């Protein structure tokens, strides 16, 4: 999975999460979506190449992972 596919899937999952939260979905869907987002964040390299490494920033623009420095 390349970085563009990760970005598109994260955007779709975040949208699904907003919908589940706005409808106050009490099923396991919120938990399931959050776990899928975390899995994608683990797969994301957080960089395009050696010149564009986003792990030094506050957040990855592709997967949305927040970095603590």
Secondary structure by P-SEA (a helix, b strand, c coil): ccaaaaaaaaaaaaaaaaaaaaaccccaaaaaaaaaaaaaaaacccccccccccccccccccccccccc
